[in-house]
Amino acid sequence: MNDVHPIRALWCNASNGVIARISHHLASRQVHAARTVVLVPYAQLMGVARDMWAEVAGAGFAPRFETTRNWASDTGGFLPTGYDIAFDMARDLVTAQSLLMQAGFGNERLALSGRVVELAMQLAPLAAAELPQDRAVWSQRVDRVADAGHESEWFKIESALIRIAIVWAATSAYATDVLFSDAARKQVDALIVLDGYQADPLTQKLVALWGDSAVHMSLKHAPLSDARAEVPPAAALHVALDPEDEAALATACVLRHLAEGRAPVALIATDRALTRRIGAQLAAQGVPTHDETGWKLSTTRAAATLMSALRACAHDATSDQVLDWLKSAADTSAESPADSSMLQLMEARMRREGQRDWLAWCAHLARREREQDLALLTFTEAIEARRAPMARARPLGDWLRSLCEMLRAAGQWDALAADIAGAKVITALWLDDLSSDGGEFDGARHTLAEFTAWARDVLEDGSFKPATGGHAPQVVVLPLHQLLGRAFGAIVMPGCDDRRLPASPEPPGNWSKAQRAELGLPSREALEAAQRAAWVAALRNPSCELLWRQSDASGEPVRPSPLVQALQLDHAASVATDPRTVREVPLNPTLRPMPTGDRLPIENISTSVYEDLRRCPYRFFAMRQLGLRSADELDAEVDKRDFGNWLHAVLGHFHEALQKAPTSDLALRKSMLASAQKSATQEFGLSEAEFLPFAAAWPAVRDGYLSWLTKHEADGTVFVEAEPWKEQSLGNLKLVGRLDRIDRSPDGRAFVIDYKTESAAKSKDRIKDPTEDTQLAFYAALVADDTLRAAYVNVGEKSSGTQTVEQDEVVDARDALVAGLIHDFARIAEGAALPALGEGAVCDHCSARGLCRKDFWELAA
């Protein structure tokens, strides 16, 4: 490695360094350094330039090293007014909507405003480079780029939007306008522009206006005439397997450079997700990063909290959206609707009963008359009272005030204000600066959906950069072009593949090549030249490591960047060794678990609880005694299980109605079934679209069931009750369960019926061995009758229709089950082991498989 870093040589070389060239220019023009402004390409370079000047020139007066924005801010304050482009998405979206209304796009203003802002942001730097009095002429000159030459409606609208953006950019004032004033000229005798990788229209205009008092100087290295000869051998290549491996490999590279004293390390951000993953791994090692790029404000937890509140207030909000909002609320006191215990109870009920729609849940709970539902109903009504005020349309200023009130009522405001990202969210949405009259945000009325879209766009445009803590950073995250003029001990560049590091970047915007040329926007060729120049600057660093992956997370192959491929062809870089150290992990066999459950007694035993014990004792221990069951998803698609639950409810409603108004008329029975179907659909909160997959099968199921019912009733069997809750004591145990249905046979015996929507063959297979069929025997034990009948009623849609699959030996099966149940739970109370069996089909879909570690038992062999 050379003793002098290439970047230090660029600044400090005594003959042709940047500082020497600036000093020579000032001396030749006899200009005092204090009355000189040196414009640098980006803000981070200001401090670098000052430090380099102090090191080379020593004590004394120094030029002002500024960016155009910083210089303008120091020269004169600027506050956008009226239709000025504010470079603030919250204001600019509102201004764009107003301009669209004036242009005759009132109905489409909300959908098109984002596109107008996007176009205006691309045109604003070009307009800002024109003298204020010349912008009208500039507007007329570039207006022809709006003529797409097509007659389609889309191109007509796009052309209109371009014209709106051009007029907006041309009539706007800009903070940098002060640099064109005589006051700025009087304060400065010499202007020096250090050019970056791309030409800047504003600095070019300033140099032209200042004439002999201004000069361009290159900050770039001289172009490489022979890349092979000048690329240092320290450039190293690393090939990772996938994104996770790439992040781990990049982290190891950074840690190795820090351990070897090459700080600070530049971590190039070519892929934000990858960079954040690397940053998280570095933070886990106690190495903080200074991120100069930041990430979208919308991805912060604070923004997610605010957006969850808005989504929860939508008329068609799902239960998951409301739960997400309530869980993010900071206020969890017992007096608040965000009471944690009630929230947990409500979520458990929602998941158990499949209530995916919030309004359907409110209606469902309002229909319940049980006393234990009153507290939950009160809690739900309190939440709904908080949502209700957000329903009506209102001006944007009123929306902002309502959002503030809602956040304060939910206890979320203080938490947002105390958080760094939360404070940024509040500022971005102007929630901290609301005048009593709504200020500039009053105007057209917005619905909740429109206001939510506005807030989403504002947060999506915002950027969040975490605080650095005030210490000199060991790792700096920055884009490739900000390596210009800065010295780093090492450079680690992950994401060097053809997708994240193309040789020729895609120009921003939808402008054609001719339009870009007409407007003065950088061409693809200019962007490619800038990319390659930044690439060369990275390779000049004494320690540069390039990483890419062989495949993405989806498994799709990924090729290295053309820039990397050129290095490989020129043999200008070498494949480096993996910086990660290999550790030998001793074999630790996983033994079959043998827990005991005597300290976790269960008093209420249901058929599913006992079936888990019989299938696998460890599953019973994990799922029942420890209660490690996973929560059901509320937004899952309707499946056959949902259809079965719905069918149970339909048949229950139907038989209760038939019991009150007996009839054998087939037409009336179909009508009763239709009413039962409607009631069950409302009860389960199913829409027509969700029920559609089963709607085609329902007529066949209905007709088959009615045909079976006629035969079932022919021998005198009568319906008694639907879905009764039964309890039966067995010493210290209590058998509990809800039966599908109980009929009464002509001889007076109870007839226990359990509906099944499975295949008839599977139902028949259940009863082959009476002692293996837990369900009917358990249900029989819940009924107090000594003798009874029990059967599965297989409700099918095929030609076989509905069938009765009766268990003829149910009494013997019941007695054996009761004896076995008492014996099994007595052994558990005595401390008998509950081993994982690891046998049969029960393991195929067992939720406890990851706990028993069945797949790793072979290591113990």
KANORKA-V826690 format. One record per residue. N is the residue number from 1. RES is the residue in one small letter. SS is DSSP state (@ for helix, = for strand, . for the rest). BURIAL is I if it has 24 or more other C-alpha atoms within 12 Angstrom, else O. D_CENTER is the distance of its C-alpha to the mean C-alpha in Angstrom with 1 decimal. Layout:
# KANORKA-V826690
N/RES/SS/BURIAL/D_CENTER
N/RES/SS/BURIAL/D_CENTER
This chain:
# KANORKA-V826690
1/m/./O/44.3
2/n/./O/46.1
3/d/./O/47.0
4/v/./O/45.7
5/h/./O/42.1
6/p/@/I/41.9
7/i/@/I/39.9
8/r/@/I/42.6
9/a/@/I/45.2
10/l/@/I/43.5
11/w/@/I/43.8
12/c/@/I/46.9
13/n/./O/49.2
14/a/./O/52.6
15/s/./O/53.6
16/n/./O/50.6
17/g/./I/47.7
18/v/@/I/45.6
19/i/@/I/47.3
20/a/@/I/50.7
21/r/@/I/50.2
22/i/@/I/49.1
23/s/@/I/52.1
24/h/@/O/54.5
25/h/@/I/53.3
26/l/@/I/53.8
27/a/@/O/57.2
28/s/@/O/58.4
29/r/@/O/57.5
30/q/./O/58.8
31/v/./I/55.6
32/h/./I/54.7
33/a/@/I/51.4
34/a/@/O/50.4
35/r/@/I/50.7
36/t/=/I/48.4
37/v/=/I/44.8
38/v/=/I/42.9
39/l/=/I/39.7
40/v/./I/37.0
41/p/./I/34.1
42/y/./I/31.2
43/a/./O/31.1
44/q/@/I/30.8
45/l/@/I/34.1
46/m/@/I/36.1
47/g/@/O/36.4
48/v/@/I/37.2
49/a/@/I/39.9
50/r/@/I/41.5
51/d/@/I/41.6
52/m/@/I/43.2
53/w/@/I/45.7
54/a/@/O/46.7
55/e/@/O/47.2
56/v/@/I/49.3
57/a/@/I/51.1
58/g/./O/51.5
59/a/./O/52.3
60/g/./O/53.0
61/f/./O/51.4
62/a/./I/48.2
63/p/./I/46.6
64/r/=/I/43.6
65/f/=/I/40.6
66/e/=/I/38.1
67/t/./I/35.4
68/t/@/I/36.3
69/r/@/I/33.8
70/n/@/I/35.1
71/w/@/I/38.6
72/a/@/I/38.2
73/s/@/O/36.7
74/d/@/O/39.7
75/t/@/I/42.2
76/g/./O/41.3
77/g/./O/38.6
78/f/./O/36.7
79/l/./O/35.1
80/p/./O/33.8
81/t/./O/35.6
82/g/./O/35.8
83/y/./I/34.2
84/d/./I/33.5
85/i/./I/30.3
86/a/./I/28.7
87/f/./I/25.8
88/d/./I/23.8
89/m/@/I/21.3
90/a/@/I/22.0
91/r/@/I/25.7
92/d/@/I/25.6
93/l/@/I/23.7
94/v/@/I/26.4
95/t/@/I/29.1
96/a/@/I/28.0
97/q/@/I/28.1
98/s/@/I/31.6
99/l/@/I/32.7
100/l/@/I/31.5
101/m/@/O/33.4
102/q/@/O/36.5
103/a/./I/36.2
104/g/./O/36.2
105/f/./O/32.5
106/g/./O/32.2
107/n/./O/30.6
108/e/./O/28.1
109/r/@/I/27.4
110/l/@/I/23.9
111/a/@/I/22.8
112/l/@/I/24.7
113/s/@/I/24.3
114/g/@/I/21.3
115/r/@/I/23.3
116/v/@/I/26.3
117/v/@/I/24.6
118/e/@/I/23.3
119/l/@/I/26.9
120/a/@/I/28.4
121/m/@/I/26.4
122/q/@/I/27.8
123/l/@/I/31.3
124/a/@/I/31.4
125/p/@/I/32.4
126/l/@/I/35.1
127/a/@/I/36.5
128/a/@/I/36.4
129/a/./I/38.6
130/e/./I/41.2
131/l/./I/43.8
132/p/@/I/43.0
133/q/@/O/46.3
134/d/@/O/45.5
135/r/@/I/42.1
136/a/@/O/43.7
137/v/@/O/45.5
138/w/@/I/42.3
139/s/@/I/40.7
140/q/@/O/43.6
141/r/@/O/43.5
142/v/@/I/39.9
143/d/@/I/39.8
144/r/@/O/41.0
145/v/@/I/37.7
146/a/@/I/36.4
147/d/./O/38.9
148/a/./I/37.0
149/g/./O/40.2
150/h/./O/38.6
151/e/./O/39.5
152/s/./O/36.3
153/e/@/O/34.6
154/w/@/O/31.4
155/f/@/O/33.3
156/k/@/O/35.3
157/i/@/I/32.2
158/e/@/I/30.7
159/s/@/I/34.2
160/a/@/I/34.3
161/l/@/I/30.9
162/i/@/I/32.2
163/r/@/I/35.4
164/i/@/I/33.6
165/a/@/I/31.6
166/i/@/I/34.8
167/v/@/I/36.8
168/w/@/I/34.1
169/a/@/I/33.9
170/a/@/I/37.7
171/t/@/I/38.5
172/s/./I/36.0
173/a/./I/37.2
174/y/./I/35.5
175/a/@/I/35.5
176/t/@/I/37.3
177/d/@/I/40.1
178/v/@/I/42.0
179/l/@/I/42.5
180/f/@/I/44.8
181/s/./O/47.0
182/d/@/O/50.4
183/a/@/O/49.3
184/a/@/I/46.9
185/r/@/I/49.7
186/k/@/O/52.1
187/q/@/O/50.0
188/v/./I/49.6
189/d/./I/52.3
190/a/=/I/50.3
191/l/=/I/46.9
192/i/=/I/45.5
193/v/=/I/42.3
194/l/=/I/40.7
195/d/=/I/39.1
196/g/./I/35.7
197/y/./I/34.5
198/q/./I/34.3
199/a/./I/36.8
200/d/./I/35.9
201/p/@/I/37.6
202/l/@/I/38.1
203/t/@/I/39.8
204/q/@/I/41.9
205/k/@/I/43.0
206/l/@/I/43.9
207/v/@/I/46.0
208/a/@/O/47.8
209/l/@/O/48.6
210/w/@/I/49.8
211/g/@/O/52.1
212/d/@/O/54.0
213/s/@/I/52.3
214/a/=/I/49.0
215/v/=/I/48.2
216/h/=/I/45.4
217/m/=/I/44.9
218/s/=/I/42.8
219/l/./I/40.3
220/k/./I/39.5
221/h/./I/41.4
222/a/./O/44.1
223/p/./O/43.0
224/l/./O/43.5
225/s/./O/46.5
226/d/./O/46.1
227/a/@/I/42.6
228/r/@/O/44.0
229/a/@/O/46.4
230/e/@/I/44.1
231/v/./I/40.9
232/p/./I/41.3
233/p/./I/41.5
234/a/./I/38.9
235/a/./I/36.1
236/a/=/I/34.6
237/l/=/I/32.4
238/h/=/I/30.0
239/v/=/I/28.6
240/a/=/I/25.7
241/l/./I/25.0
242/d/./I/21.2
243/p/@/I/18.2
244/e/@/I/18.5
245/d/@/I/22.2
246/e/@/I/21.9
247/a/@/I/19.9
248/a/@/I/22.5
249/l/@/I/25.3
250/a/@/I/24.3
251/t/@/I/24.1
252/a/@/I/27.5
253/c/@/I/28.9
254/v/@/I/27.9
255/l/@/I/29.3
256/r/@/I/32.5
257/h/@/I/33.1
258/l/@/I/32.7
259/a/@/O/35.1
260/e/./O/37.6
261/g/./O/37.6
262/r/./I/35.8
263/a/./I/33.7
264/p/./I/31.8
265/v/=/I/29.6
266/a/=/I/27.7
267/l/=/I/24.3
268/i/=/I/23.6
269/a/./I/20.0
270/t/./I/19.9
271/d/./I/16.4
272/r/@/I/13.8
273/a/@/O/11.7
274/l/@/I/15.2
275/t/@/I/16.5
276/r/@/I/14.1
277/r/@/I/14.8
278/i/@/I/18.5
279/g/@/I/18.3
280/a/@/O/17.1
281/q/@/I/20.0
282/l/@/I/22.4
283/a/@/O/21.5
284/a/@/O/22.3
285/q/./O/25.6
286/g/./O/26.3
287/v/./I/25.9
288/p/./I/24.0
289/t/=/I/22.9
290/h/=/I/23.5
291/d/=/I/20.8
292/e/./I/22.4
293/t/./I/19.6
294/g/./I/16.8
295/w/=/I/13.2
296/k/=/I/11.7
297/l/@/I/12.2
298/s/@/I/9.2
299/t/@/I/7.1
300/t/./I/9.7
301/r/@/I/10.1
302/a/@/I/12.8
303/a/@/I/11.1
304/a/@/I/8.6
305/t/@/I/12.0
306/l/@/I/13.8
307/m/@/I/11.7
308/s/@/I/11.7
309/a/@/I/15.5
310/l/@/I/15.9
311/r/@/I/14.1
312/a/@/I/16.3
313/c/./I/19.4
314/a/./I/19.2
315/h/./I/22.3
316/d/./O/20.6
317/a/./I/17.9
318/t/=/I/17.2
319/s/@/I/18.2
320/d/@/I/14.8
321/q/@/I/13.6
322/v/@/I/16.8
323/l/@/I/16.6
324/d/@/I/13.2
325/w/@/I/15.0
326/l/@/I/18.1
327/k/@/I/16.7
328/s/@/I/15.2
329/a/./I/18.7
330/a/./I/20.9
331/d/./I/24.2
332/t/./O/25.0
333/s/./O/28.7
334/a/./O/30.9
335/e/./O/31.9
336/s/./I/28.4
337/p/./I/26.6
338/a/./I/23.8
339/d/./I/26.3
340/s/@/O/24.6
341/s/@/O/27.2
342/m/@/I/27.2
343/l/@/I/23.5
344/q/@/O/23.7
345/l/@/O/26.6
346/m/@/I/24.9
347/e/@/I/21.9
348/a/@/I/24.3
349/r/@/I/26.4
350/m/@/I/23.6
351/r/@/I/22.5
352/r/@/O/26.1
353/e/@/I/27.1
354/g/./I/24.1
355/q/./I/23.6
356/r/./I/20.4
357/d/=/I/21.3
358/w/@/I/21.9
359/l/@/I/25.1
360/a/@/I/26.4
361/w/@/I/26.0
362/c/@/I/27.9
363/a/@/O/30.6
364/h/@/I/30.8
365/l/@/I/31.3
366/a/@/O/33.8
367/r/@/O/35.9
368/r/./O/36.2
369/e/./O/39.4
370/r/./O/39.2
371/e/@/O/39.9
372/q/@/O/37.0
373/d/@/O/34.6
374/l/@/O/35.9
375/a/@/O/34.0
376/l/@/I/30.7
377/l/@/I/31.8
378/t/@/I/32.5
379/f/@/I/29.1
380/t/@/I/27.4
381/e/@/O/29.7
382/a/@/I/28.8
383/i/@/I/25.1
384/e/@/I/26.1
385/a/@/O/28.4
386/r/@/I/25.6
387/r/@/I/23.6
388/a/@/O/26.8
389/p/./O/27.5
390/m/./I/24.3
391/a/./I/25.5
392/r/./O/28.0
393/a/./O/27.7
394/r/=/I/28.9
395/p/=/I/29.1
396/l/@/I/26.2
397/g/@/I/28.1
398/d/@/I/28.5
399/w/@/I/24.8
400/l/@/I/24.1
401/r/@/I/26.8
402/s/@/I/25.6
403/l/@/I/22.1
404/c/@/I/23.9
405/e/@/O/26.1
406/m/@/I/23.3
407/l/@/I/21.4
408/r/@/O/24.8
409/a/@/I/25.8
410/a/./I/22.7
411/g/./I/23.5
412/q/./I/20.2
413/w/@/I/22.0
414/d/@/O/23.8
415/a/@/I/20.8
416/l/@/I/19.0
417/a/@/I/22.2
418/a/@/O/22.9
419/d/./O/19.6
420/i/@/O/19.8
421/a/@/I/16.4
422/g/@/I/17.1
423/a/@/I/20.5
424/k/@/I/19.0
425/v/@/I/16.8
426/i/@/I/20.1
427/t/@/I/22.1
428/a/@/I/19.9
429/l/./I/20.2
430/w/./I/23.9
431/l/./I/23.6
432/d/./O/26.1
433/d/./O/28.7
434/l/./I/29.5
435/s/./O/33.2
436/s/./O/35.0
437/d/./O/35.4
438/g/./O/31.8
439/g/@/O/33.0
440/e/@/I/31.8
441/f/@/I/28.9
442/d/./I/31.3
443/g/./O/32.2
444/a/./I/30.9
445/r/=/I/29.4
446/h/=/I/25.7
447/t/./I/24.3
448/l/@/I/21.3
449/a/@/I/19.2
450/e/@/I/20.6
451/f/@/I/20.1
452/t/@/I/16.4
453/a/@/I/16.1
454/w/@/I/18.2
455/a/@/I/16.1
456/r/@/I/12.9
457/d/@/I/15.0
458/v/@/I/16.5
459/l/@/I/13.5
460/e/@/I/12.2
461/d/@/I/15.7
462/g/./I/16.1
463/s/=/I/16.1
464/f/=/I/16.1
465/k/./O/18.5
466/p/./I/19.1
467/a/./O/22.8
468/t/./O/25.0
469/g/./O/27.4
470/g/./O/30.5
471/h/./O/31.5
472/a/./O/32.1
473/p/./O/29.0
474/q/./I/29.5
475/v/=/I/26.5
476/v/=/I/25.5
477/v/=/I/22.4
478/l/=/I/23.4
479/p/./I/23.5
480/l/@/I/26.4
481/h/@/I/28.6
482/q/@/I/28.6
483/l/@/I/30.8
484/l/./I/33.6
485/g/./I/36.3
486/r/./I/34.7
487/a/./I/35.9
488/f/./I/33.8
489/g/./I/35.2
490/a/=/I/32.9
491/i/=/I/30.1
492/v/=/I/27.4
493/m/=/I/25.6
494/p/./I/23.0
495/g/./I/21.6
496/c/./I/25.2
497/d/=/I/24.7
498/d/./I/25.6
499/r/./I/22.1
500/r/./I/21.0
501/l/./I/24.6
502/p/./I/26.6
503/a/./I/30.2
504/s/./I/30.0
505/p/./I/26.8
506/e/./O/25.9
507/p/./O/27.1
508/p/./O/24.6
509/g/./O/25.1
510/n/./O/27.0
511/w/./I/30.4
512/s/./O/33.1
513/k/@/O/35.2
514/a/@/O/38.1
515/q/@/I/35.9
516/r/@/I/34.6
517/a/@/O/38.2
518/e/@/O/39.4
519/l/@/I/36.9
520/g/./I/37.2
521/l/./I/33.5
522/p/./I/33.3
523/s/./I/34.0
524/r/@/I/32.4
525/e/@/O/35.5
526/a/@/O/35.0
527/l/@/I/31.3
528/e/@/I/32.5
529/a/@/I/35.3
530/a/@/I/33.0
531/q/@/I/30.6
532/r/@/I/33.7
533/a/@/I/35.2
534/a/@/I/32.1
535/w/@/I/32.1
536/v/@/I/35.8
537/a/@/I/35.2
538/a/@/I/32.8
539/l/@/I/35.3
540/r/./I/38.1
541/n/./I/36.6
542/p/./I/38.8
543/s/./I/35.8
544/c/=/I/33.1
545/e/=/I/30.9
546/l/=/I/29.0
547/l/=/I/26.4
548/w/=/I/24.8
549/r/=/I/23.6
550/q/./I/25.6
551/s/=/I/22.8
552/d/./O/19.0
553/a/./O/16.9
554/s/./O/18.0
555/g/./O/21.6
556/e/./O/22.4
557/p/=/O/25.1
558/v/./I/24.5
559/r/./I/27.5
560/p/=/I/28.3
561/s/./I/28.4
562/p/@/I/31.7
563/l/@/I/32.3
564/v/@/I/32.2
565/q/@/I/34.3
566/a/@/O/36.9
567/l/@/I/37.2
568/q/@/O/37.7
569/l/@/O/40.4
570/d/@/O/42.1
571/h/./O/42.0
572/a/./I/40.6
573/a/./I/38.2
574/s/=/I/38.4
575/v/=/I/36.1
576/a/./O/35.5
577/t/./O/35.6
578/d/./O/32.5
579/p/./O/32.4
580/r/./O/31.0
581/t/./O/33.8
582/v/./O/34.5
583/r/./O/34.9
584/e/./O/37.0
585/v/./O/35.6
586/p/./O/38.4
587/l/./O/38.3
588/n/./O/37.4
589/p/./O/38.2
590/t/./O/36.2
591/l/./O/38.7
592/r/./I/38.6
593/p/./I/37.6
594/m/=/O/40.4
595/p/=/I/39.3
596/t/=/I/41.5
597/g/./I/40.5
598/d/./O/43.6
599/r/./O/41.8
600/l/./O/39.2
601/p/./I/41.4
602/i/./I/40.2
603/e/./I/42.5
604/n/=/I/40.9
605/i/=/I/41.0
606/s/./I/39.4
607/t/@/I/40.0
608/s/@/I/36.5
609/v/@/I/37.1
610/y/@/I/40.4
611/e/@/I/39.2
612/d/@/I/36.6
613/l/@/I/39.5
614/r/@/I/41.7
615/r/@/I/39.2
616/c/./I/38.1
617/p/@/I/39.1
618/y/@/I/36.2
619/r/@/I/33.7
620/f/@/I/35.6
621/f/@/I/35.4
622/a/@/I/31.7
623/m/@/I/30.5
624/r/@/I/33.3
625/q/@/I/34.8
626/l/./O/31.8
627/g/./O/29.5
628/l/./O/26.6
629/r/./O/25.5
630/s/./O/21.8
631/a/./O/20.6
632/d/./O/20.5
633/e/./O/17.4
634/l/./I/18.0
635/d/./O/16.3
636/a/./O/18.0
637/e/./O/20.4
638/v/./I/24.0
639/d/./O/26.0
640/k/@/O/29.7
641/r/@/O/29.3
642/d/@/I/28.2
643/f/@/I/31.1
644/g/@/I/33.4
645/n/@/I/32.4
646/w/@/I/32.9
647/l/@/I/36.2
648/h/@/I/37.4
649/a/@/I/36.8
650/v/@/I/38.6
651/l/@/I/41.6
652/g/@/I/41.7
653/h/@/I/41.9
654/f/@/I/44.3
655/h/@/I/46.8
656/e/@/I/46.8
657/a/@/I/47.7
658/l/@/I/50.2
659/q/@/O/51.8
660/k/@/O/52.3
661/a/./O/53.7
662/p/./O/55.2
663/t/./O/55.8
664/s/./O/56.5
665/d/./O/55.9
666/l/@/O/53.3
667/a/@/O/52.2
668/l/@/O/51.7
669/r/@/I/49.8
670/k/@/I/47.4
671/s/@/O/47.0
672/m/@/I/46.2
673/l/@/I/43.6
674/a/@/I/42.0
675/s/@/I/41.9
676/a/@/I/40.5
677/q/@/I/37.8
678/k/@/I/36.8
679/s/@/I/36.7
680/a/@/I/34.7
681/t/@/I/32.1
682/q/@/I/31.7
683/e/@/I/31.7
684/f/./I/28.8
685/g/./I/26.9
686/l/./I/26.9
687/s/./O/26.9
688/e/@/O/29.3
689/a/@/O/26.6
690/e/@/O/25.4
691/f/@/I/29.0
692/l/@/O/30.0
693/p/@/O/29.9
694/f/@/I/32.5
695/a/@/O/34.5
696/a/@/O/36.6
697/a/@/O/37.6
698/w/@/I/38.5
699/p/@/O/41.9
700/a/@/O/43.2
701/v/@/I/41.8
702/r/@/I/43.5
703/d/@/I/46.8
704/g/@/I/46.9
705/y/@/I/46.3
706/l/@/I/48.9
707/s/@/I/51.4
708/w/@/O/50.8
709/l/@/I/51.2
710/t/@/O/54.6
711/k/@/O/55.8
712/h/@/I/54.4
713/e/@/O/56.2
714/a/@/O/59.4
715/d/./O/60.7
716/g/./O/60.3
717/t/./I/56.9
718/v/=/I/55.2
719/f/=/I/51.8
720/v/=/I/51.6
721/e/=/I/48.0
722/a/=/I/44.4
723/e/./I/41.7
724/p/./O/43.9
725/w/=/O/42.7
726/k/=/I/45.2
727/e/=/I/46.0
728/q/=/I/48.7
729/s/=/O/49.8
730/l/=/O/50.9
731/g/./O/52.2
732/n/./O/49.3
733/l/=/I/46.8
734/k/=/I/45.7
735/l/=/I/44.7
736/v/=/I/42.2
737/g/=/I/40.6
738/r/=/I/40.2
739/l/./I/42.4
740/d/./I/41.7
741/r/=/I/45.3
742/i/=/I/48.9
743/d/=/I/51.9
744/r/=/I/55.6
745/s/./I/58.0
746/p/./O/61.5
747/d/./O/62.9
748/g/./O/60.8
749/r/./I/58.4
750/a/=/I/54.7
751/f/=/I/52.6
752/v/=/I/49.0
753/i/=/I/46.6
754/d/=/I/43.1
755/y/=/I/41.2
756/k/=/I/39.6
757/t/./I/37.7
758/e/./I/38.0
759/s/./I/40.7
760/a/@/I/44.2
761/a/@/O/45.0
762/k/@/O/42.3
763/s/@/I/43.7
764/k/@/O/47.2
765/d/@/O/46.2
766/r/@/I/45.1
767/i/./I/48.6
768/k/./O/50.5
769/d/./O/50.7
770/p/./I/51.0
771/t/./I/50.2
772/e/./I/46.9
773/d/./I/45.6
774/t/@/I/44.1
775/q/@/I/42.8
776/l/@/I/46.1
777/a/@/I/48.1
778/f/@/I/45.8
779/y/@/I/45.8
780/a/@/I/49.6
781/a/@/I/49.7
782/l/@/I/48.0
783/v/./I/50.8
784/a/./O/54.0
785/d/./O/56.4
786/d/./O/58.4
787/t/./I/58.5
788/l/=/I/55.8
789/r/=/I/54.2
790/a/=/I/50.6
791/a/=/I/48.8
792/y/=/I/45.6
793/v/=/I/45.5
794/n/=/I/43.5
795/v/./I/42.2
796/g/./I/41.7
797/e/./I/41.4
798/k/./O/43.7
799/s/./O/47.4
800/s/./O/48.2
801/g/./I/46.5
802/t/./I/46.4
803/q/=/I/48.4
804/t/=/I/49.6
805/v/=/I/49.2
806/e/=/I/51.4
807/q/./I/51.8
808/d/./O/55.6
809/e/./I/55.6
810/v/@/I/53.1
811/v/@/I/55.6
812/d/@/I/56.2
813/a/@/I/52.6
814/r/@/I/51.8
815/d/@/I/54.5
816/a/@/O/53.4
817/l/@/I/49.8
818/v/@/I/50.9
819/a/@/O/53.1
820/g/@/I/50.4
821/l/@/I/47.8
822/i/@/I/50.2
823/h/@/O/51.1
824/d/@/I/47.5
825/f/@/I/46.4
826/a/@/O/49.6
827/r/@/O/48.9
828/i/@/I/45.4
829/a/@/O/47.0
830/e/./O/49.5
831/g/./O/46.8
832/a/./O/46.7
833/a/=/I/44.0
834/l/=/I/41.0
835/p/=/I/40.4
836/a/./I/37.7
837/l/./I/39.6
838/g/./I/37.3
839/e/./O/39.3
840/g/./O/39.0
841/a/@/O/36.3
842/v/@/O/34.9
843/c/@/I/33.0
844/d/./O/31.2
845/h/./O/28.7
846/c/./I/29.1
847/s/./I/26.2
848/a/./I/28.3
849/r/@/I/28.8
850/g/@/O/26.5
851/l/@/I/28.6
852/c/@/I/32.0
853/r/./I/31.1
854/k/@/I/33.4
855/d/@/O/32.2
856/f/@/O/33.6
857/w/@/O/36.9
858/e/@/O/38.6
859/l/@/O/38.4
860/a/@/O/40.9
861/a/./O/43.4
